[in-house]
Amino acid sequence: MVGTASVDAHWLKQSNRFWYTYENTEMRNWYLVDPAQHSKKKIFDNEKLAAEITLIIRDPFDAQHLPIENLKFTKDEKSIQFELKSTIDVVKKDRKDKKAADSLEKKTFYFTYNLTTGKLAELVDFNKVKPKPTWASIAPDSSAIIFSRNFNLYWMDKDNYKKAVKDENDSTIVDHPLTKEGVEFYAFGSGRGDDETDGDKVKARKSAGRPAYNGRPTRNTLYCNVPMNAR
C-alpha cells in the first residue's frame, strides 16, 4: 500500500498548528497537527462527511474518494471551508450558446464545517475568492513573502505582494534577493523542475523583462533567510 511520500504542511496564522493530507490507494485523510501538544487528529470523519454531503446535494459520494478541493481555515480557526465538484452538469456562466458542446461543466458546491460541533453546512451563493499564488510562501504574520526565481530565493513585503497577486508583470513591484549562489541543478527553493532545467525558458523571461515568479521554499527557509527588517 503506497501512500503520500511527503507532508505539505499548511500552517495556521493564529496558532502553531498545521494541517496536511495523507492519501493512499484506499483513502484520503485530512489531519490537524499541534506540535506543542504532540497531537495529531483527523479533521473530520470521512464516512459521516460523505453521507452528509450526499444528503445535501443529492449526489452520491463515498468516504474513500472525497474530491475535496481548496480546503482552508476560517480566520478564527474554528471552522474550515472547502469546495467539491459534483457529477451534476450545469451551463458555464460565460457561455452565450448554451447548446454548444463545451458549454457544460460539473457543478461545484461550497461548504463550511464547524470543527467543534462537527456541523456541515452548504455555502449558498458563495463568492469564490481568487486563490493565492502557488509560488508564494507567506510568513505567519503576512509581513514577508518568500519565493524562488532563476534558481535563487527572493523576498517582498506585503504591499508588493498585493501588486503581484493582481498583476505579476507590474513593473512597480519591488523584491529583494536572499541568495545569489543558486545555479541550474543547484537551485534554492523548491521551484518547478521545468523552470530550473529549461535554460531557454529562463532566457526568455530575462529578455522579456521581469521574470515570472516560481517555486516555494520550505517553512524553515522562510524563517532562516528573511532579514530582520522584513518581519
C-alpha positions as CSV (number, residue, x, y, z in Angstrom):
1,M,0.0,0.0,0.0
2,V,1.7,3.1,-1.2
3,G,0.9,6.5,0.4
4,T,1.9,10.1,0.2
5,A,5.7,10.4,0.2
6,S,5.9,13.9,1.8
7,V,3.9,16.2,4.0
8,D,2.8,19.6,2.6
9,A,2.2,21.5,5.8
10,H,-0.4,24.3,5.8
11,W,0.4,26.5,8.9
12,L,-2.4,28.4,10.7
13,K,-1.9,32.1,11.4
14,Q,-3.4,32.2,14.9
15,S,-1.5,29.3,16.3
16,N,1.4,26.9,15.8
17,R,-0.8,24.2,14.3
18,F,-0.8,23.0,10.8
19,W,-2.9,20.7,8.6
20,Y,-2.0,18.3,5.8
21,T,-3.4,15.5,3.8
22,Y,-2.3,11.9,3.5
23,E,-3.5,9.7,0.6
24,N,-3.0,6.1,-0.3
25,T,-4.8,3.7,-2.7
26,E,-7.6,3.1,-0.1
27,M,-8.3,6.5,1.5
28,R,-7.5,10.2,1.6
29,N,-7.5,11.8,5.1
30,W,-7.0,15.3,6.4
31,Y,-5.1,15.8,9.6
32,L,-4.6,18.7,12.1
33,V,-1.4,18.7,14.0
34,D,-0.5,20.6,17.1
35,P,3.3,20.2,17.7
36,A,3.2,21.9,21.1
37,Q,0.7,19.4,22.4
38,H,2.3,16.5,20.5
39,S,-1.1,15.7,19.0
40,K,-2.5,14.7,15.6
41,K,-6.1,14.1,14.7
42,K,-8.3,13.7,11.7
43,I,-10.1,17.0,10.8
44,F,-13.3,15.1,10.2
45,D,-14.9,11.6,9.9
46,N,-14.8,10.8,6.2
47,E,-17.8,8.4,6.3
48,K,-20.0,10.8,8.2
49,L,-19.0,13.7,6.0
50,A,-19.6,11.8,2.8
51,A,-23.0,10.8,4.0
52,E,-23.9,14.4,4.8
53,I,-22.6,15.8,1.5
54,T,-24.6,13.2,-0.4
55,L,-27.8,14.2,1.5
56,I,-27.3,17.9,0.9
57,I,-26.5,17.9,-2.8
58,R,-28.3,14.6,-3.8
59,D,-25.2,13.3,-5.5
60,P,-23.6,10.1,-4.1
61,F,-20.1,10.3,-2.6
62,D,-18.1,7.7,-0.7
63,A,-15.7,8.1,2.1
64,Q,-12.7,6.7,0.2
65,H,-12.9,9.2,-2.7
66,L,-14.0,12.6,-1.4
67,P,-12.9,15.1,-4.1
68,I,-12.4,18.0,-1.6
69,E,-10.5,21.0,-3.0
70,N,-9.2,24.3,-1.7
71,L,-9.7,23.5,1.9
72,K,-8.9,26.4,4.2
73,F,-9.5,27.5,7.8
74,T,-11.6,30.5,8.6
75,K,-10.0,33.5,10.3
76,D,-11.0,32.4,13.8
77,E,-9.7,28.9,13.0
78,K,-12.9,27.3,14.4
79,S,-14.2,26.2,11.1
80,I,-13.0,25.1,7.7
81,Q,-14.3,25.9,4.2
82,F,-13.9,23.7,1.1
83,E,-15.3,23.1,-2.3
84,L,-16.3,19.9,-4.0
85,K,-17.1,19.2,-7.6
86,S,-20.2,17.0,-8.3
87,T,-21.3,14.9,-11.2
88,I,-24.1,17.4,-11.9
89,D,-23.9,19.2,-15.2
90,V,-24.5,23.0,-15.3
91,V,-24.1,25.6,-18.0
92,K,-20.9,27.7,-17.7
93,K,-21.5,31.2,-16.6
94,D,-19.6,32.8,-19.5
95,R,-21.3,30.7,-22.2
96,K,-23.8,32.5,-24.5
97,D,-24.5,29.5,-26.6
98,K,-25.9,27.0,-24.1
99,K,-26.2,24.3,-26.7
100,A,-22.5,24.2,-27.6
101,A,-20.7,21.0,-26.9
102,D,-18.3,22.8,-24.4
103,S,-21.0,24.8,-22.7
104,L,-21.4,22.4,-19.7
105,E,-19.3,21.9,-16.6
106,K,-19.6,20.0,-13.4
107,K,-21.3,22.0,-10.7
108,T,-19.1,23.0,-7.7
109,F,-20.6,23.1,-4.2
110,Y,-19.1,25.1,-1.3
111,F,-19.3,24.0,2.3
112,T,-18.3,25.1,5.8
113,Y,-17.5,22.6,8.6
114,N,-17.5,23.5,12.3
115,L,-14.6,21.8,14.0
116,T,-16.2,21.9,17.4
117,T,-19.8,20.8,16.6
118,G,-19.0,18.8,13.5
119,K,-21.8,20.5,11.7
120,L,-21.6,20.7,7.9
121,A,-23.5,23.5,6.0
122,E,-23.6,24.4,2.3
123,L,-22.5,27.9,1.4
124,V,-25.2,29.1,-0.9
125,D,-24.3,31.9,-3.4
126,F,-20.7,31.7,-2.3
127,N,-18.3,34.1,-4.0
128,K,-15.1,32.2,-4.5
129,V,-12.0,34.1,-3.5
130,K,-9.2,34.1,-6.0
131,P,-6.7,31.5,-4.8
132,K,-3.3,32.7,-3.6
133,P,-0.4,32.2,-6.0
134,T,1.4,28.8,-5.6
135,W,4.8,30.4,-5.9
136,A,4.4,32.4,-2.6
137,S,5.5,31.2,0.9
138,I,3.8,33.7,3.2
139,A,5.1,34.4,6.8
140,P,2.5,33.7,9.5
141,D,2.1,37.5,10.2
142,S,1.9,38.1,6.4
143,S,4.8,40.7,6.7
144,A,7.1,38.9,4.2
145,I,6.7,36.7,1.2
146,I,9.4,34.3,0.0
147,F,9.7,32.9,-3.5
148,S,12.2,31.4,-5.8
149,R,13.2,32.8,-9.2
150,N,16.0,31.9,-11.6
151,F,17.4,29.4,-9.1
152,N,17.6,31.8,-6.1
153,L,15.4,33.0,-3.3
154,Y,13.8,36.4,-3.0
155,W,11.5,38.2,-0.6
156,M,9.0,41.0,-0.9
157,D,6.8,42.9,1.6
158,K,3.0,42.7,1.9
159,D,2.3,45.7,-0.3
160,N,4.3,44.5,-3.2
161,Y,2.8,41.0,-2.8
162,K,-0.6,42.5,-3.3
163,K,0.6,44.1,-6.5
164,A,1.9,40.7,-7.7
165,V,-1.3,39.0,-6.9
166,K,-3.2,41.5,-9.0
167,D,-0.6,41.5,-11.8
168,E,2.7,39.6,-11.7
169,N,4.0,41.7,-14.6
170,D,3.6,45.0,-12.7
171,S,6.8,46.9,-13.2
172,T,6.5,48.8,-9.9
173,I,6.9,45.6,-7.8
174,V,10.0,45.7,-5.6
175,D,11.6,42.5,-4.4
176,H,15.0,41.7,-2.7
177,P,17.4,38.8,-3.2
178,L,18.1,36.4,-0.3
179,T,20.6,34.2,-2.2
180,K,22.9,34.7,-5.2
181,E,24.7,31.4,-5.4
182,G,21.9,29.3,-7.0
183,V,22.6,27.9,-10.4
184,E,20.9,25.4,-12.7
185,F,20.7,21.9,-11.0
186,Y,21.8,23.5,-7.7
187,A,18.9,25.9,-7.1
188,F,17.5,27.3,-3.8
189,G,13.8,26.7,-3.0
190,S,11.6,24.1,-4.5
191,G,10.6,25.5,-7.8
192,R,9.1,23.6,-10.6
193,G,11.6,21.3,-12.3
194,D,10.9,22.6,-15.8
195,D,11.8,26.2,-14.7
196,E,15.1,25.0,-13.2
197,T,16.3,22.9,-16.0
198,D,15.0,24.6,-19.1
199,G,17.6,27.3,-19.9
200,D,15.7,28.6,-22.8
201,K,12.6,29.4,-20.7
202,V,14.8,31.3,-18.2
203,K,16.5,33.3,-21.0
204,A,13.1,34.1,-22.5
205,R,11.9,35.5,-19.2
206,K,15.1,37.7,-18.9
207,S,14.8,39.0,-22.4
208,A,11.1,39.8,-21.8
209,G,11.7,42.0,-18.8
210,R,10.5,41.0,-15.3
211,P,10.9,37.2,-14.8
212,A,7.9,35.2,-13.7
213,Y,7.7,34.0,-10.2
214,N,8.0,30.4,-9.5
215,G,8.5,27.9,-6.7
216,R,8.0,27.9,-3.0
217,P,10.7,27.3,-0.4
218,T,10.1,25.4,2.8
219,R,8.8,26.9,6.1
220,N,12.3,26.6,7.5
221,T,13.8,28.6,4.6
222,L,11.3,31.3,5.3
223,Y,12.4,31.7,8.9
224,C,16.1,31.3,8.3
225,N,16.6,33.7,5.4
226,V,14.2,36.6,6.0
227,P,16.1,39.7,7.1
228,M,15.0,41.1,10.5
229,N,13.7,44.3,8.9
230,A,11.4,42.2,6.7
231,R,9.4,40.7,9.6
